[in-house]
């Protein structure tokens, strides 16, 4: 009778391509499938995300690098630290600011909280929700649908679903159910976990006793890889290979655990220094900050210098402020969107409610701010 002891299994290794000093681990093997032009684009997108919002500080390589490896038509579900995914896949500063200001250009019609972007038609990412873990089974369901579509249309380009989530969300039941269904049904889905060290105020050391999130994938019979999430080359290569593997043999799930660190507070209302030390944060900034890491590689390869850094930062800051000011001036979404996007067609009850709202606005026009909405009363 031989019990399996976790301590005897060893720790799952971490895949890495580049050192914190921006030097390739294997100088004879450059990053797979990466051009200098791509690197410059990635760096600018990482920098834009960092200057526009600090909510994803320390995780820019995870989002930008993985998004760069996904297919244009892949189905993506996110949590709320995936600004880089939207940025890399074509969201503009105008798109971001329109959502933050809930104006008429917001694809979500002003219905969601700030930073909860919606870009299904533009970037293939469904609307972000605050509730932890709900997007994980959504991705499994989408992947199963993609698998069925592939059987019906075998000549169409293959697609996968990809779910982004943090290690805290992996404590939700949705995570376990999604992995088990994906494994048993052979769904072509990528589970992309950002292990940034903290679930709100709870450190990873208090969230689980096992070997991170990667060991859970193995437990469900899913091929798994742990990746250095501060190394954008490793993130890109791992996601690219994971996507390829997910489409093999009719489809299968793959789990990637990206090891990173949440440099900023959990949110604007959070003071992370109440549960961690400043020295811990500063040490991570100096040792493995993904933007600094890629910049060192670019400088080592004569692609970047201080002048370009200062000029680019200045350009991005100006563009962010310009789009923010413009977004504030825009009107809010048309009033009709209070009733749209619930059903394919507005129900009889909803139509009656809309007529009643029209009547009230016309009878008491001075009591409402209808003029701030696109089209005013006529926009209803």
C-alpha positions as CSV (number, residue, x, y, z in Angstrom):
1,X,0.0,0.0,0.0
2,X,1.9,3.0,-1.3
3,X,0.2,6.4,-0.8
4,X,1.2,9.1,-3.2
5,X,2.7,12.1,-1.4
6,X,2.6,15.5,-3.1
7,X,5.9,16.3,-1.6
8,X,7.5,13.4,-3.5
9,X,6.3,14.5,-6.9
10,X,8.4,17.5,-7.3
11,X,7.5,21.0,-8.5
12,X,6.2,21.5,-12.1
13,X,8.9,23.5,-13.9
14,X,8.4,26.9,-15.4
15,X,9.0,27.5,-19.1
16,X,11.2,30.6,-19.8
17,X,12.9,32.0,-22.9
18,X,14.4,35.3,-21.6
19,X,16.2,36.2,-18.4
20,X,15.2,39.2,-16.3
21,X,18.2,41.0,-17.9
22,X,16.7,40.6,-21.3
23,X,19.1,37.9,-22.4
24,X,17.9,34.7,-24.2
25,X,18.3,31.5,-22.1
26,X,19.5,29.8,-25.3
27,X,21.3,32.4,-27.5
28,X,21.4,30.0,-30.4
29,X,17.6,29.8,-30.5
30,X,15.8,33.1,-31.1
31,X,12.1,33.5,-30.1
32,X,10.0,31.3,-32.4
33,X,8.0,33.0,-35.1
34,X,8.8,36.5,-33.9
35,X,9.9,39.5,-36.0
36,X,11.4,42.8,-34.8
37,X,8.3,44.6,-36.0
38,X,6.1,42.4,-33.8
39,X,8.2,43.0,-30.8
40,X,8.0,46.8,-31.3
41,X,4.2,46.5,-31.6
42,X,4.0,44.4,-28.5
43,X,6.1,46.8,-26.5
44,X,4.0,49.8,-27.6
45,X,0.8,47.9,-26.7
46,X,2.2,46.9,-23.3
47,X,3.3,50.5,-22.7
48,X,-0.1,51.9,-23.7
49,X,-1.9,49.6,-21.4
50,X,0.4,50.5,-18.5
51,X,0.1,54.3,-19.1
52,X,-3.7,54.2,-19.6
53,X,-4.5,52.0,-16.6
54,X,-2.5,50.5,-13.7
55,X,-5.0,47.7,-13.0
56,X,-2.9,45.2,-15.0
57,X,0.5,46.4,-13.9
58,X,2.9,43.5,-13.9
59,X,0.8,41.3,-16.2
60,X,1.2,43.1,-19.5
61,X,3.3,40.3,-21.0
62,X,0.6,37.7,-20.2
63,X,-2.2,39.5,-22.0
64,X,-0.3,41.0,-24.9
65,X,1.9,38.0,-25.6
66,X,-1.0,35.4,-25.4
67,X,-3.4,37.6,-27.5
68,X,-0.7,37.9,-30.2
69,X,-0.6,34.1,-30.5
70,X,-4.4,33.6,-30.8
71,X,-6.3,33.4,-34.1
72,X,-8.3,36.3,-35.3
73,X,-11.6,34.3,-35.2
74,X,-10.9,32.6,-31.9
75,X,-13.6,33.1,-29.1
76,X,-12.3,34.9,-26.0
77,X,-13.7,35.3,-22.6
78,X,-11.9,37.5,-20.0
79,X,-12.0,38.6,-16.4
80,X,-11.1,42.2,-15.8
81,X,-7.3,42.5,-16.1
82,X,-7.1,41.7,-19.8
83,X,-6.8,45.3,-21.1
84,X,-3.8,44.0,-23.1
85,X,-5.8,41.4,-24.9
86,X,-8.2,44.0,-26.2
87,X,-5.3,46.4,-27.1
88,X,-3.4,43.7,-29.0
89,X,-6.4,42.6,-30.9
90,X,-7.4,46.0,-32.2
91,X,-9.3,48.0,-29.5
92,X,-8.4,51.6,-29.8
93,X,-8.0,54.3,-27.2
94,X,-11.3,55.7,-28.3
95,X,-12.9,52.3,-27.7
96,X,-11.4,52.2,-24.2
97,X,-12.4,55.7,-23.3
98,X,-15.9,55.4,-24.7
99,X,-16.5,52.4,-22.4
100,X,-15.0,54.2,-19.4
101,X,-17.3,57.2,-20.1
102,X,-20.3,55.1,-21.0
103,X,-20.9,57.3,-24.1
104,X,-22.8,56.5,-27.3
105,X,-19.7,54.9,-28.9
106,X,-19.5,52.2,-26.2
107,X,-20.3,48.8,-27.7
108,X,-21.8,47.8,-24.3
109,X,-24.3,50.7,-24.5
110,X,-23.1,52.1,-21.2
111,X,-24.5,49.2,-19.3
112,X,-21.4,47.9,-17.6
113,X,-18.9,49.0,-15.0
114,X,-15.7,50.8,-16.0
115,X,-12.9,48.5,-17.4
116,X,-15.6,45.9,-18.3
117,X,-15.0,46.1,-22.0
118,X,-17.1,44.5,-24.7
119,X,-15.6,43.7,-28.1
120,X,-17.1,40.6,-29.5
121,X,-17.6,42.0,-33.0
122,X,-14.4,43.9,-33.1
123,X,-11.8,41.7,-31.3
124,X,-13.6,38.4,-30.7
125,X,-13.8,39.0,-26.9
126,X,-17.1,38.7,-25.1
127,X,-18.2,41.3,-22.5
128,X,-16.2,41.2,-19.3
129,X,-18.1,40.4,-16.0
130,X,-17.0,41.0,-12.4
131,X,-18.3,37.7,-11.2
132,X,-15.3,35.4,-10.7
133,X,-15.1,32.3,-12.8
134,X,-18.2,32.6,-14.9
135,X,-16.3,33.1,-18.1
136,X,-14.5,29.8,-17.7
137,X,-17.5,27.4,-18.4
138,X,-18.6,29.9,-21.1
139,X,-15.3,29.2,-22.9
140,X,-15.8,25.5,-22.6
141,X,-19.3,25.7,-24.0
142,X,-18.0,27.9,-26.9
143,X,-15.3,25.4,-27.6
144,X,-17.7,22.5,-27.7
145,X,-19.8,24.6,-30.2
146,X,-16.7,25.2,-32.3
147,X,-16.0,21.5,-32.3
148,X,-19.5,20.7,-33.6
149,X,-19.1,23.4,-36.3
150,X,-15.8,22.0,-37.4
151,X,-17.4,18.6,-37.9
152,X,-20.1,20.2,-40.1
153,X,-17.7,22.4,-42.0
154,X,-14.3,20.7,-42.1
155,X,-12.8,23.0,-44.7
156,X,-13.3,26.2,-42.5
157,X,-10.3,27.6,-40.7
158,X,-10.1,25.9,-37.2
159,X,-10.8,28.0,-34.1
160,X,-10.4,27.6,-30.4
161,X,-11.9,29.2,-27.3
162,X,-9.7,30.9,-24.7
163,X,-10.6,31.7,-21.1
164,X,-8.5,34.2,-19.1
165,X,-8.8,34.1,-15.3
166,X,-6.7,34.6,-12.1
167,X,-5.6,32.0,-9.6
168,X,-8.3,33.3,-7.2
169,X,-11.0,32.5,-9.8
170,X,-9.6,28.9,-10.0
171,X,-11.0,28.4,-6.5
172,X,-14.6,28.7,-7.9
173,X,-16.6,25.7,-8.7
174,X,-17.0,27.0,-12.3
175,X,-13.3,26.4,-12.9
176,X,-13.5,22.7,-11.9
177,X,-16.7,22.0,-13.8
178,X,-15.3,23.7,-16.9
179,X,-12.1,21.7,-16.9
180,X,-13.8,18.4,-16.3
181,X,-16.4,18.9,-19.1
182,X,-13.7,20.2,-21.5
183,X,-11.5,17.2,-20.8
184,X,-14.2,14.6,-21.1
185,X,-15.7,16.1,-24.3
186,X,-12.4,17.0,-25.9
187,X,-13.1,20.7,-26.3
188,X,-10.6,22.9,-28.1
189,X,-10.2,25.4,-25.3
190,X,-7.2,27.2,-23.7
191,X,-7.4,27.8,-20.0
192,X,-5.1,30.8,-19.5
193,X,-4.5,31.4,-15.7
194,X,-2.8,34.5,-14.5
195,X,-1.2,33.5,-11.2
196,X,-0.3,37.0,-10.0
197,X,0.2,36.0,-6.4
198,X,-3.0,37.5,-4.8
199,X,-6.7,37.0,-5.0
200,X,-7.8,40.5,-3.9
201,X,-6.1,40.5,-0.4
202,X,-5.4,36.7,-0.1
203,X,-2.0,35.5,-1.0
204,X,-1.6,32.4,-3.1
205,X,0.0,30.7,-0.1
206,X,-3.4,30.8,1.7
207,X,-5.4,29.8,-1.4
208,X,-4.1,26.3,-2.0
209,X,-1.6,23.7,-0.7
210,X,-0.9,21.9,-4.0
211,X,1.5,22.9,-6.7
212,X,-0.2,25.9,-8.0
213,X,-3.0,25.8,-10.7
214,X,-0.9,23.7,-13.1
215,X,-1.3,20.6,-11.0
216,X,-5.0,20.8,-11.2
217,X,-4.9,20.6,-15.0
218,X,-2.9,17.4,-14.7
219,X,-5.5,16.1,-12.2
220,X,-8.3,16.5,-14.8
221,X,-6.3,14.8,-17.5
222,X,-5.4,18.0,-19.3
223,X,-2.0,18.8,-20.9
224,X,-0.5,21.6,-18.9
225,X,2.4,24.0,-19.0
226,X,3.7,26.5,-16.4
227,X,5.1,29.6,-18.0
228,X,7.1,32.7,-16.8
229,X,4.4,35.3,-17.2
230,X,6.9,38.2,-17.1
231,X,8.6,36.8,-20.2
232,X,6.6,37.8,-23.3
233,X,8.5,35.5,-25.6
234,X,7.7,32.5,-23.4
235,X,4.1,33.6,-23.2
236,X,3.8,33.9,-26.9
237,X,5.5,30.6,-27.7
238,X,3.6,28.7,-25.1
239,X,0.2,30.1,-26.2
240,X,1.0,29.5,-29.9
241,X,1.9,25.8,-29.2
242,X,-1.0,25.3,-26.9
243,X,-3.4,26.5,-29.6
244,X,-1.8,24.1,-32.1
245,X,-2.2,21.2,-29.6
246,X,-5.8,22.1,-28.7
247,X,-6.8,21.6,-32.4
248,X,-5.1,18.2,-32.7
249,X,-7.1,14.9,-32.9
250,X,-10.5,16.5,-33.0
251,X,-9.9,19.0,-30.1
252,X,-8.6,18.9,-26.6
253,X,-8.2,21.4,-23.7
254,X,-4.8,22.9,-22.7
255,X,-4.0,24.7,-19.4
256,X,-1.3,27.4,-19.2
257,X,-0.4,28.8,-15.8
258,X,1.4,32.2,-16.2
259,X,3.4,33.0,-13.2
260,X,3.4,36.8,-12.7
261,X,2.9,39.4,-10.0
262,X,0.2,42.0,-9.4
263,X,2.3,45.2,-9.0
264,X,-0.6,47.6,-8.4
265,X,-3.5,47.4,-6.0
266,X,-6.4,45.1,-6.7
267,X,-8.6,48.1,-7.6
268,X,-8.7,51.8,-7.1
269,X,-10.4,51.2,-3.7
270,X,-7.8,48.7,-2.5
271,X,-4.7,49.5,-0.4
272,X,-2.5,46.4,-1.0
273,X,0.1,47.6,1.5
274,X,-2.4,46.5,4.2
275,X,-1.6,42.9,3.3
276,X,1.9,43.0,1.7
277,X,5.1,45.0,2.2
278,X,6.3,47.8,0.0
279,X,9.7,46.1,-0.2
280,X,8.0,43.0,-1.7
281,X,6.4,45.1,-4.4
282,X,9.6,47.0,-5.2
283,X,11.6,43.8,-5.4
284,X,9.2,42.5,-8.1
285,X,9.3,45.8,-10.0
286,X,13.1,45.6,-10.2
287,X,13.5,41.9,-10.8
288,X,10.8,40.8,-13.2
289,X,8.7,43.7,-14.4
290,X,7.6,42.5,-18.0
291,X,7.9,45.9,-19.7
292,X,11.4,46.5,-18.3
293,X,12.4,43.0,-19.2
294,X,11.4,43.4,-22.9
295,X,12.9,46.8,-23.1
296,X,16.3,45.4,-22.0
297,X,16.0,42.8,-24.8
298,X,15.2,45.5,-27.3
299,X,18.1,47.6,-26.1
300,X,20.4,44.7,-26.3
301,X,19.4,44.2,-29.9
302,X,19.6,47.9,-30.9
303,X,15.9,48.2,-31.3
304,X,15.3,50.8,-28.6
305,X,16.9,53.5,-26.6
306,X,16.2,56.2,-24.0
307,X,15.1,58.8,-26.7
308,X,12.6,56.4,-28.2
309,X,11.3,55.5,-24.7
310,X,10.7,59.1,-23.7
311,X,9.2,60.1,-27.1
312,X,6.8,57.1,-27.1
313,X,5.7,57.6,-23.6
314,X,5.0,61.3,-24.3
315,X,3.0,60.4,-27.4
316,X,0.9,57.7,-25.6
317,X,0.1,60.0,-22.7
318,X,-1.0,62.7,-25.0
319,X,-3.2,60.3,-27.0
320,X,-4.7,58.9,-23.8
321,X,-5.6,62.4,-22.5
322,X,-6.9,63.5,-25.9
323,X,-9.3,60.5,-26.2
324,X,-10.4,60.9,-22.6
325,X,-11.4,64.5,-23.1
326,X,-13.2,63.7,-26.4
327,X,-15.0,60.8,-24.8
328,X,-16.3,63.0,-22.0
329,X,-17.9,65.3,-24.6
330,X,-19.8,62.6,-26.3
331,X,-23.5,62.1,-25.6
332,X,-24.7,59.0,-23.8
333,X,-26.1,56.0,-25.7
334,X,-29.6,56.5,-27.2
335,X,-32.4,55.9,-24.7
336,X,-33.8,53.0,-26.8
337,X,-31.0,50.9,-25.6
338,X,-32.6,50.6,-22.2
339,X,-34.8,48.1,-23.9
340,X,-32.6,46.5,-26.7
341,X,-30.3,43.5,-26.5
342,X,-32.5,41.6,-24.0
343,X,-34.4,39.6,-26.5
344,X,-34.0,39.2,-30.3
345,X,-37.2,41.3,-30.6
346,X,-38.6,43.7,-28.0
347,X,-41.5,42.0,-26.2
348,X,-45.0,43.4,-26.0
349,X,-44.4,44.3,-22.3
350,X,-41.2,46.1,-23.0
351,X,-42.8,48.0,-25.8
352,X,-45.5,49.2,-23.4
353,X,-42.9,50.3,-20.9
354,X,-41.0,52.2,-23.7
355,X,-44.3,54.0,-24.7
356,X,-44.9,54.9,-21.0
357,X,-41.3,56.3,-20.8
358,X,-41.9,58.4,-23.9
359,X,-45.1,59.8,-22.4
360,X,-43.5,60.7,-19.2
361,X,-40.5,62.4,-20.9
362,X,-42.8,64.5,-23.1
363,X,-45.1,65.4,-20.3
364,X,-42.4,66.4,-17.8
365,X,-39.4,67.3,-20.0
366,X,-37.8,69.5,-17.4
367,X,-37.6,66.7,-14.9
368,X,-35.3,64.5,-16.9
369,X,-31.8,64.8,-18.4
370,X,-32.9,63.3,-21.8
371,X,-30.9,65.9,-23.7
372,X,-27.7,64.2,-22.6
373,X,-28.6,61.1,-24.6
374,X,-28.0,60.5,-28.3
375,X,-31.1,61.5,-30.2
376,X,-32.9,62.9,-27.1
377,X,-36.5,61.8,-26.6
378,X,-36.6,60.9,-30.3
379,X,-33.8,58.4,-29.7
380,X,-36.2,56.4,-27.6
